[in-house]
Amino acid sequence: MGRLTLFQEGWSRLGRRERRILAGGAVFLILLVSWLLIFSPILERMSWYDRQALQKEKDLIEFSPLKESYLKIRNHLDQIEHRIGPAKNEFSFPAYLENLAVQIRVKNRMTTLRPRATQSFDNLKSTEMEVKLEDLTLSQAVDFISKIEHSPEFLYIRNLHMRTRYGEPKNLDLTMTVSHYEKSQ
């Protein structure tokens, strides 16, 4: 006898009520297994995707201001790189600072013009000079700083210290570190 025959014999011996209970149990068991193996994982995955979508939207909202500030900084860096020219043999950084002092008529008040560090990174070269001017009027100090900032070469005032003179409080002593940037060849 085959299994099918045994099943048919057992089924035929059962009463109508018992058959309904067994059929209902079989349907419940099939639905339960379907739920556990098919629908539940699908619903969990959909819920996970919904949570991920919400998180990505929050991240996008958080990164929007960062993107704007990055673009501003990138634009500023592009402007600076455009201003930084290749190294020119005819440009002398110390001589340029001395000429500025002569133009403003404070050459005799320049007490220090000392080279500091020279650094190279990527394709840029940075040269620093320490400049000290004593007994300047406010307008002379402003003119000197303004000419440095508006020079044709890219000069950057890294440190700036101004203090009034003890004997003449209307005059200033000015100490600064000026950096010159140029593209390496």
Secondary structure, DSSP 8 states (H G I E B T S, - for coil): --HHHHHHHHHHHS-HHHHHHHHHHHHHHHHHHHIIIIIHHHHHHHHHHHHHHHHHHHHHHHHHHHHHHHHHHHHHHHHHHHH--B--TT--HHHHHHHHHHHHT-GGGEEEEEEEEEEEETTEEEEEEEEEEEEE-HHHHHHHHHHHHT-SSEEEEEEEEEEE-SS-TTSEEEEEEEEEEEE--
